[in-house]
Amino acid sequence: MGDDDDETPSRRGEKASKGRAKKLRKAMERGEVWSLGRLAECRACGLSPVPTVRLVPPDDVVGARVSTVGDVASILWRALGPLCGGEIYAEAGTMREASREFPPWVDVGNAAAVGRVVLCFGDAAEEKNNGDKEAIRLRIFDPKHRSSLKAAPDALAITHGTPPWKIRDFRENDDERRRAALFAVAARKAKKGKTLLPLNDLILTPDDMASNNYPTSSSATETSQTTSPPVFSATLFRLIDDGDDNGVPLDDKGKAASALSDCLRPIPSSRDAARIVEACRVTTRDDEKNLVVDDEAFVRTLPRGGNQGSVFALDCEMVRSSRGPELARCTLVDDAGAVLLDTLVKPRRPIVDYCTRWSGVDARSLRDVTTTLAQAQAALLSVVAAEDVLVGHSLENDLKAMKLVHATCADTSLLYPGNGAGYRRSLKDLAREFLGRDIQRGAHDSAEDARATLDLFKLKRERGLDFGGSRPLAGEKKTLLEHCADLTLKSRVACRCAVVASDAQFVKHMARGNVSAVTSSKANLTRNLQKHVAAGWHVLLCRLDDFDAQLAVVKAALPNDAIALAVAQPSLETLRALEAQKKACNDVRAAAVWTDDLEAQRLHHLHTVALGRALVFGPPQQMKKTPEKDPSPLPPTKKRKKTADSTRVESP
């Protein structure tokens, strides 16, 4: 019998385990530890996989696309997802599927071993940004669109702040047909008797209106009114037939007659408008502080009585006069989308810019217009009462142009918040995403914009406050680091996140919520980077003053279970200076002129800072292949040379 037949089961199990360990070691050396099960198996055999990173040039990728800052966020979410368990991350079935979870320009080996991520940002010179062959060109923002998030940290932490498993809105690749279908489903649910949100949940509070610069009436004015303040009545808005016009038709109760089809209504005459405006005149807070000196008074809507009001949508178009923006067109639609008021208004002061690209108003359209601001105010006051809800997009600008004070307002720019505090999405983007409607293809049409605003308000009321994002009024939208800090890992510990930088404003801006803040001096930044990179932070955001030198420190201190992502962007100082200069030149009171050469310089710097370079690297301790050792080595033996003397036999 052979030796194999005499082996005991324990001996055979030991050989099998050694063989499995050998296979796992080879898989680890090839970077094929992509699943959590294989990672646990490697650690059970005493093996410690180390993640490896290899950048793939775009020329080597079939059908390569432009890399964006969103790719950096996808790497971060892919690294943190497996740490949170199966409720968040669904593990890939094959290694090929696992490789597709990363952007095509990076190849991460032993991806299951990644447990920490270090994000580094810094400024890079323009020539190095374009000529570095070891980095990937990265688009930080699109220069064709208006973007207030031009800095790379803001573009990453705010624009891509929401984790992919928490996104409940429409995806980027959804076409207009799907959006229209979802909107139709919401409308059908509403018709079946679905409970709508109360109007009070969507109306701005006094604090919200004050923080967003809405015109409000003065408290002193309220106390100085007579014992019988004016109310919404048919007597006040009864128009005198002087042959000029007939006014907006009213019913017996003084309420505007409902219009089911689009029809332009005549506006009050100059004499009736003066009487109505004088009765509704109000002093604003700015007037009390002598910040606004104007002979055209603010007016306020009058109470009709009762709790429930109607819903109207208002949109105005403005031109720029010698005293600033002035009303040029006013449009009011009712809850059914019918136009109740649509009129052009003649500005009183000389016009310096018609803003035709946005307002749709030019010199020819205003040539024969005689309607004054007071007539437009009177027409609107005879339709809208104080209890009615006035809906608009950035409505405070329309109310200032109309010189109107109204306390019951709803603003779609706040109901559908943008990314980051103080950033508002345009009405065109909201209509395209949530309504599947393409508006403002040329000059703005105030009637079209008012209907789109009204439909967005209805959709928000039907789908709830969480639809399209929560309101930013109660607090700022969470950033990427805040979402990371709120995660709970499988070990039942919170995800530890920190920000390290020498700029105190940068640290204050990024370290919010449960994110730790480390403010260092410029002299000690390198030492603090080395200290905190080697610490146990799951996500560490670093702002580098000297990008290349301090990045080398981060590479040397990187732990064996971490990967680092570095984004270098050209400095924004020149671009911000040019944009500030352009804004100053656009002021009608400025003597400086914005020339074509300055605009060319601004566009050049805009396209320059829109592109950065990205680097991804793993820990410095790379895995080395060690030869297999024999468990029972034998001492080496010397071979004897066969000679003639060795075969000689001695005779007796």
C-alpha positions in Angstrom: 0.0 0.0 0.0 1.2 3.5 -0.8 1.7 6.4 1.6 -1.5 8.1 0.4 -3.6 5.3 1.6 -2.1 5.6 5.1 -3.0 9.3 5.5 -5.4 10.2 8.3 -8.4 12.5 7.7 -6.7 15.3 9.7 -3.7 15.0 7.4 -5.8 15.2 4.3 -7.7 18.3 5.8 -4.4 19.9 6.5 -3.3 19.4 2.9 -6.6 20.8 1.6 -6.4 23.9 3.8 -2.8 24.5 2.6 -3.9 24.1 -1.0 -6.8 26.6 -0.4 -4.5 29.1 1.3 -2.1 28.8 -1.7 -5.0 29.5 -4.1 -6.1 32.5 -2.0 -2.6 33.9 -1.9 -2.4 33.7 -5.7 -5.8 35.3 -6.1 -4.7 38.0 -3.6 -1.6 38.7 -5.6 -3.7 39.1 -8.8 -6.0 41.5 -7.0 -9.1 39.2 -7.2 -10.3 39.7 -3.6 -13.5 41.5 -4.6 -16.2 39.9 -2.4 -16.6 40.1 1.4 -16.8 36.3 1.6 -13.4 35.9 0.0 -12.0 38.6 2.2 -13.1 36.8 5.3 -11.7 33.6 4.0 -8.3 35.2 3.4 -8.2 36.6 6.9 -9.1 33.2 8.3 -6.0 31.8 6.6 -3.8 34.6 8.0 -3.7 36.6 4.8 -4.1 40.4 4.7 -5.1 41.6 1.3 -3.9 45.1 0.4 -5.9 47.2 -2.2 -4.0 48.1 -5.3 -4.9 50.9 -7.7 -4.0 51.3 -11.4 -5.1 54.2 -13.6 -6.3 53.3 -17.0 -5.7 56.0 -19.7 -8.8 57.0 -21.5 -7.2 55.9 -24.8 -7.2 52.3 -23.5 -10.9 52.3 -22.6 -13.4 51.4 -25.4 -16.0 54.1 -25.7 -14.3 56.3 -23.1 -16.4 59.1 -21.7 -15.4 62.4 -20.1 -14.5 61.8 -16.5 -16.4 64.0 -14.0 -16.1 64.8 -10.3 -19.1 62.5 -9.9 -16.7 59.6 -10.5 -14.8 60.5 -7.3 -18.1 60.3 -5.4 -18.9 56.9 -6.9 -15.5 55.5 -5.7 -16.2 56.8 -2.2 -19.8 55.4 -2.1 -18.5 52.0 -3.5 -15.8 51.9 -0.7 -18.3 52.7 2.1 -21.2 50.6 0.9 -19.9 47.2 1.8 -19.0 48.4 5.3 -22.6 49.2 6.0 -24.0 45.7 5.3 -26.6 44.3 2.9 -29.3 46.9 3.6 -27.3 49.4 1.6 -24.9 47.5 -0.6 -25.9 44.5 -2.8 -22.7 42.6 -3.5 -21.8 41.8 -7.1 -22.2 38.2 -8.3 -19.0 38.1 -10.4 -15.6 39.8 -10.5 -16.6 41.4 -13.8 -19.7 43.0 -12.3 -17.6 44.2 -9.3 -15.1 45.9 -11.6 -17.9 47.8 -13.3 -18.8 49.4 -10.0 -15.8 51.7 -10.4 -15.3 54.3 -13.1 -13.7 52.9 -16.3 -10.5 54.9 -15.8 -9.4 53.2 -12.6 -8.7 49.5 -11.8 -9.0 48.7 -8.1 -7.5 45.3 -7.1 -8.6 43.6 -3.9 -11.5 46.1 -3.7 -13.1 44.3 -0.8 -10.1 45.3 1.4 -10.8 49.0 1.1 -12.0 50.3 4.4 -10.9 54.0 4.4 -10.9 56.8 1.9 -8.7 60.0 1.9 -9.9 62.9 -0.2 -7.3 65.5 -1.1 -7.9 68.8 -2.9 -5.5 71.5 -3.9 -4.5 74.1 -6.5 -2.5 73.1 -9.5 -0.6 75.2 -12.1 -2.2 75.4 -15.5 0.7 73.9 -17.4 1.0 71.0 -15.1 -2.7 70.5 -15.1 -2.6 70.0 -18.8 0.6 68.1 -19.1 0.6 65.6 -16.2 0.5 62.1 -17.9 0.1 60.2 -14.6 -3.3 61.8 -13.8 -6.7 61.7 -15.4 -8.3 64.8 -16.7 -11.4 65.5 -14.7 -14.4 67.8 -15.5 -15.3 69.6 -12.3 -18.3 71.6 -13.7 -19.8 72.4 -17.0 -18.8 75.9 -18.2 -21.8 76.1 -20.5 -24.2 76.3 -17.6 -24.4 78.7 -14.8 -22.8 77.1 -11.7 -22.1 78.6 -8.3 -20.2 75.5 -7.3 -17.0 76.0 -9.3 -14.6 74.9 -6.6 -13.9 71.2 -6.7 -14.6 70.5 -2.9 -18.0 72.1 -3.3 -18.8 70.4 -6.6 -18.1 67.0 -4.9 -19.4 67.5 -1.4 -22.6 69.4 -2.3 -23.5 68.4 -5.9 -22.9 64.7 -5.2 -23.6 64.7 -1.5 -26.6 62.4 -1.5 -25.7 58.7 -1.4 -27.1 56.7 -4.4 -29.2 54.5 -2.1 -31.0 57.6 -0.8 -31.9 59.1 -4.1 -35.6 58.8 -4.6 -36.0 61.3 -7.4 -35.5 60.9 -11.1 -32.2 59.5 -12.3 -30.0 61.4 -14.8 -30.7 59.0 -17.6 -34.5 59.1 -17.3 -36.0 60.4 -20.6 -38.9 62.9 -20.8 -41.4 60.1 -21.5 -40.8 58.5 -18.1 -41.0 61.8 -16.3 -44.3 62.6 -18.1 -45.6 59.2 -17.2 -44.8 59.6 -13.5 -46.4 63.0 -13.6 -49.6 61.5 -15.1 -49.6 58.8 -12.4 -49.5 61.5 -9.7 -52.3 63.3 -11.4 -54.5 60.2 -11.5 -53.8 59.5 -7.9 -54.9 63.0 -7.0 -58.2 62.6 -9.0 -59.0 59.4 -7.1 -59.3 61.3 -3.9 -55.7 61.3 -2.6 -55.3 63.6 0.3 -53.4 66.8 -0.6 -51.1 68.7 1.6 -52.6 71.7 3.4 -51.8 75.0 1.8 -50.2 76.2 5.1 -47.5 73.5 4.8 -46.3 75.1 1.5 -46.7 78.8 2.4 -43.7 80.8 3.5 -43.6 81.9 7.1 -42.8 85.5 8.1 -39.2 84.4 9.0 -38.8 82.7 5.7 -40.0 85.8 3.9 -37.6 88.0 5.8 -34.6 85.8 5.2 -35.4 85.7 1.5 -35.8 89.5 1.2 -39.6 89.6 0.5 -41.2 93.0 0.7 -43.1 93.3 4.0 -45.2 96.0 5.5 -44.1 98.0 8.5 -45.6 97.4 11.9 -45.8 101.1 12.4 -48.1 101.4 9.5 -50.4 98.8 11.0 -50.8 100.8 14.2 -51.3 104.1 12.3 -54.3 102.9 10.3 -57.7 104.2 11.0 -60.3 102.3 13.0 -61.9 100.9 9.8 -59.1 99.7 7.5 -59.9 99.1 3.9 -61.2 95.6 2.9 -61.7 93.8 -0.3 -65.1 95.0 -1.5 -67.0 95.6 -4.8 -67.4 99.2 -3.8 -63.7 99.9 -3.7 -63.0 98.1 -7.0 -66.1 99.4 -8.9 -64.9 101.0 -12.1 -66.2 104.2 -13.6 -67.2 103.8 -17.3 -65.4 106.8 -18.6 -64.9 105.4 -22.1 -61.4 104.4 -21.4 -61.9 100.8 -20.4 -64.3 98.5 -18.5 -61.9 97.0 -16.0 -61.6 93.4 -14.7 -65.1 91.9 -14.5 -66.2 91.3 -10.9 -69.2 89.4 -9.4 -71.5 90.7 -6.7 -69.1 89.8 -3.9 -66.2 91.7 -5.5 -64.4 88.5 -6.5 -63.0 88.2 -10.0 -65.1 86.1 -12.3 -63.5 82.7 -13.0 -62.1 82.4 -16.5 -61.9 78.9 -18.0 -60.2 79.9 -21.2 -57.4 82.3 -22.0 -58.7 85.8 -22.6 -56.9 89.1 -21.9 -58.9 91.4 -19.7 -58.9 95.2 -19.8 -57.3 97.0 -17.0 -58.6 99.9 -14.9 -58.3 103.5 -16.2 -55.7 105.9 -14.8 -58.3 107.6 -12.6 -59.6 104.3 -11.1 -56.1 103.0 -10.7 -55.1 106.1 -8.7 -58.1 105.7 -6.4 -57.4 102.0 -5.8 -53.7 102.4 -5.2 -54.2 105.2 -2.7 -56.6 103.0 -0.7 -54.1 100.1 -0.7 -51.0 102.2 -0.1 -48.6 100.8 2.5 -45.2 101.8 3.9 -42.5 99.2 3.7 -39.6 98.7 6.1 -37.2 99.9 3.5 -39.2 103.1 3.2 -38.9 103.7 6.9 -35.2 103.4 6.8 -35.0 105.8 3.9 -33.3 103.0 1.8 -35.8 103.4 -1.0 -36.9 106.9 -2.1 -39.5 106.5 -4.7 -42.7 108.3 -5.6 -44.3 105.0 -6.7 -45.8 103.6 -3.5 -46.0 100.0 -2.4 -49.5 98.5 -2.2 -50.8 95.5 -0.3 -53.6 93.1 -1.0 -56.8 93.6 1.1 -58.5 90.9 3.2 -61.8 89.5 1.9 -62.8 87.5 4.9 -62.7 83.8 5.4 -59.9 81.3 5.9 -59.8 79.5 2.5 -58.4 81.4 -0.4 -57.8 80.7 -4.1 -54.5 79.9 -5.7 -52.9 82.2 -8.4 -49.6 82.2 -10.1 -47.7 85.4 -10.9 -44.8 86.0 -13.2 -43.3 89.3 -14.2 -40.7 90.3 -16.7 -38.4 93.2 -16.0 -36.1 95.6 -17.9 -33.2 97.7 -16.6 -33.8 101.4 -16.3 -31.6 104.2 -15.0 -32.8 103.4 -11.5 -32.5 99.6 -11.7 -35.0 96.8 -12.6 -38.5 98.0 -13.5 -41.7 96.1 -14.5 -42.3 95.6 -18.2 -44.9 92.7 -18.3 -47.2 91.2 -15.7 -49.1 87.9 -16.0 -51.5 86.3 -13.6 -53.1 82.9 -14.0 -55.7 81.2 -11.9 -55.8 77.6 -10.5 -57.0 76.2 -13.8 -54.2 77.8 -15.7 -56.4 80.4 -17.4 -54.8 83.9 -18.0 -56.6 86.5 -15.9 -54.1 89.4 -16.5 -51.4 89.8 -19.1 -50.3 93.3 -19.8 -47.2 95.2 -20.8 -46.2 98.1 -18.6 -44.4 101.3 -19.6 -41.5 102.1 -17.3 -41.4 105.6 -16.1 -37.6 106.1 -16.4 -35.3 105.8 -19.4 -34.5 102.2 -20.3 -30.8 101.3 -20.5 -31.2 97.6 -21.2 -34.4 95.8 -22.4 -32.9 92.3 -21.4 -34.7 90.9 -24.4 -32.9 87.6 -24.0 -34.7 86.9 -20.8 -37.7 89.3 -20.7 -38.9 88.9 -24.4 -39.5 92.7 -24.4 -37.9 95.0 -26.9 -38.3 98.7 -27.8 -40.8 97.9 -30.5 -43.2 96.1 -28.1 -43.1 99.0 -25.6 -43.4 101.8 -28.2 -47.2 102.2 -28.0 -47.8 101.0 -24.5 -49.4 103.5 -22.1 -50.3 101.2 -19.2 -48.6 102.4 -16.0 -47.5 100.5 -13.0 -50.4 101.8 -10.9 -52.9 100.4 -13.5 -51.2 97.0 -13.3 -51.3 97.1 -9.5 -55.0 98.0 -9.5 -55.9 95.2 -11.9 -54.0 92.7 -9.7 -55.5 94.0 -6.4 -59.0 93.6 -7.8 -58.4 89.9 -8.3 -56.1 88.7 -5.5 -57.1 89.1 -1.9 -54.9 88.8 1.2 -56.2 85.2 1.9 -55.3 84.0 -1.7 -52.1 82.1 -2.2 -49.7 83.7 -4.7 -47.3 81.2 -6.3 -44.1 82.2 -8.2 -40.5 81.2 -8.8 -38.2 83.5 -6.9 -41.4 85.5 -6.2 -39.7 88.2 -4.2 -38.3 89.7 -7.4 -41.8 89.8 -9.0 -43.3 91.4 -5.9 -40.6 94.0 -5.8 -41.1 94.8 -9.4 -44.9 95.1 -8.8 -44.3 97.0 -5.6 -46.7 94.6 -3.9 -46.8 93.3 -0.4 -48.6 90.0 0.0 -48.3 87.8 3.1 -49.5 84.4 1.6 -46.8 83.3 -0.8 -45.4 80.0 -2.1 -42.0 79.9 -3.8 -41.1 77.0 -6.1 -37.5 77.9 -6.0 -37.6 77.1 -2.2 -40.0 74.1 -2.5 -37.6 72.5 -5.0 -34.2 73.4 -3.5 -30.9 73.2 -5.3 -27.6 71.8 -4.1 -26.2 73.7 -1.3 -27.3 76.7 0.8 -28.3 79.7 -1.2 -28.4 77.9 -4.5 -31.7 77.8 -6.4 -32.5 75.8 -9.5 -33.9 77.5 -12.5 -37.5 77.2 -13.5 -36.4 75.7 -16.9 -34.5 72.9 -15.1 -37.4 72.1 -12.8 -39.9 72.0 -15.6 -37.7 69.7 -17.7 -37.1 67.3 -14.8 -40.4 67.1 -13.0 -42.9 68.1 -15.7 -41.2 66.8 -18.8 -41.7 70.2 -20.4 -39.2 72.3 -22.3 -39.8 76.0 -21.6 -37.8 79.2 -22.3 -36.4 77.9 -25.5 -36.0 81.5 -26.6 -37.2 84.6 -24.9 -39.2 84.1 -21.7 -43.0 83.9 -22.0 -44.4 85.0 -18.6 -47.7 83.1 -19.2 -45.8 79.9 -20.0 -43.6 80.4 -16.9 -46.6 81.1 -14.7 -48.3 77.9 -15.8 -45.1 75.9 -15.2 -44.8 77.4 -11.7 -48.4 76.5 -10.9 -48.0 72.9 -12.1 -44.9 72.5 -10.0 -46.8 73.8 -6.9 -49.6 71.4 -7.6 -47.2 68.5 -8.0 -45.5 69.3 -4.8 -48.8 69.4 -3.0 -49.8 66.0 -4.4 -46.6 64.2 -3.9 -45.6 65.5 -0.5 -42.8 67.6 1.0 -40.1 65.0 0.3 -40.8 65.0 -3.4 -38.1 66.9 -5.3 -36.1 67.5 -2.1 -37.0 68.8 1.2 -37.4 72.5 1.9 -34.0 74.2 2.8 -35.8 76.7 5.1 -35.5 74.5 8.2 -31.8 73.8 7.6 -29.2 73.5 4.9 -29.0 70.5 2.7 -26.6 67.8 3.9 -23.2 67.5 2.3 -21.3 64.4 1.3 -19.4 64.2 4.6 -22.6 64.7 6.6 -24.2 61.7 4.9 -21.0 59.7 5.5 -21.0 60.6 9.2 -24.6 59.5 9.6 -23.8 56.0 8.3 -23.7 53.0 10.8 -21.2 50.4 9.9 -21.6 46.6 10.3 -19.5 46.8 13.5 -22.3 49.0 15.0 -20.0 52.0 15.1 -20.5 55.3 13.4 -18.6 56.3 10.3 -15.9 58.6 11.5 -15.3 61.6 9.2 -13.0 64.6 9.6 -11.8 67.7 7.7 -8.1 68.8 7.9 -7.1 72.2 6.5 -5.3 75.4 7.3 -8.2 77.6 6.1 -10.6 78.1 8.9 -13.5 79.1 6.6 -13.0 76.0 4.5 -13.1 73.8 7.7 -16.2 75.6 8.9 -17.9 75.2 5.5 -17.2 71.5 5.2 -17.2 70.2 8.8 -20.9 70.3 9.7 -23.1 68.0 11.7 -21.1 65.0 13.1 -18.0 65.7 11.0 -14.9 66.5 13.1 -12.9 69.6 12.3 -9.1 69.9 12.5 -7.8 73.4 11.8 -4.1 73.6 11.5 -1.6 76.3 10.9 0.2 76.3 7.6 3.5 75.4 9.3 2.1 72.4 11.0 -0.3 71.2 8.2 2.2 68.6 6.9 2.7 67.1 10.3 -1.1 67.0 11.0 -1.7 65.4 7.7 0.7 62.6 8.4 -0.9 62.2 11.9 -4.5 62.1 10.8 -4.1 60.0 7.6 -2.6 57.2 9.7 -5.4 57.5 12.3 -8.6 55.6 12.2 -10.8 57.9 10.1 -13.1 56.3 7.6 -13.3 59.4 5.5 -10.8 62.2 5.7 -11.0 65.4 3.6 -7.8 67.3 3.3 -7.1 70.7 1.8 -3.5 70.9 0.6 -1.6 74.1 0.5 1.4 72.7 -1.4 -0.3 70.0 -3.5 2.7 68.0 -4.7 4.8 68.0 -1.5 1.9 67.4 0.9 0.4 64.7 -1.4 3.7 62.8 -1.1 3.2 62.9 2.7 -0.3 61.5 2.4 1.0 58.7 0.1 3.7 57.7 2.6 1.3 57.7 5.6 -1.6 55.8 3.9 -2.7 52.7 5.9 -2.9 49.3 4.3 -6.7 49.3 4.1 -7.1 52.8 2.5 -7.1 54.4 -0.9 -6.6 58.1 -1.6 -8.2 60.3 -4.2 -6.6 63.6 -5.1 -8.1 66.3 -7.2 -6.0 69.3 -8.4 -7.8 72.3 -9.8 -6.3 75.6 -11.2 -6.7 78.6 -8.9 -10.1 80.4 -9.0 -8.7 83.8 -7.9 -8.4 85.3 -11.4 -11.8 84.0 -12.5 -13.5 85.3 -9.4 -11.9 88.7 -9.8 -13.1 88.9 -13.4 -16.6 87.9 -12.5 -16.7 90.6 -9.8 -15.4 93.1 -12.2 -18.1 92.2 -14.8 -20.8 92.5 -12.1 -19.6 95.9 -11.2 -19.5 97.0 -14.9 -23.1 95.9 -15.4 -24.3 98.4 -12.8 -25.8 101.4 -14.6 -24.1 103.7 -12.1 -20.6 102.4 -13.0 -18.3 104.3 -15.3 -16.2 101.3 -16.2 -17.1 99.3 -19.4 -16.9 95.6 -19.8 -15.0 95.0 -23.0 -14.8 92.1 -25.4 -11.2 91.4 -24.4 -12.2 91.1 -20.7 -15.0 88.7 -21.7 -12.6 86.6 -23.7 -10.3 86.4 -20.7 -13.2 85.4 -18.4 -14.3 82.7 -20.8 -10.7 81.4 -21.1 -10.3 81.2 -17.3 -13.8 79.7 -17.0 -12.9 76.8 -19.3 -9.5 76.4 -17.6 -10.7 76.0 -14.1 -13.5 73.7 -15.2 -11.0 70.9 -15.9 -8.7 69.5 -13.2 -6.6 66.4 -12.8 -7.4 63.4 -10.6 -5.1 60.8 -9.0 -6.0 57.6 -7.2 -3.5 55.5 -5.4 -3.3 52.8 -2.9 -1.1 52.2 0.2 2.7 52.3 -0.3 3.2 48.8 1.1 2.7 46.8 -2.0 2.3 43.1 -1.7 5.3 41.0 -2.6 5.1 37.4 -3.8 6.9 35.1 -1.3 8.1 31.7 -2.3 6.3 28.7 -0.8 8.3 27.0 1.9 8.5 23.2 2.3 7.0 22.2 5.6 9.8 19.5 6.2 13.0 20.6 4.5 15.8 18.1 4.1 19.5 19.0 4.4 21.2 19.4 1.0 23.2 16.3 -0.2 26.3 16.3 -2.3 26.4 14.2 -5.3 29.5 11.8 -5.6 31.2 11.8 -8.9 31.5 8.3 -10.4 35.1 7.4 -11.1 37.0 4.3 -12.2 38.4 3.8 -8.7 35.0 3.6 -7.2 34.0 0.6 -9.2 37.2 -1.3 -8.7 36.9 -4.5 -6.6 39.7 -5.5 -4.4 40.9 -9.1 -4.8 41.2 -11.2 -1.7 
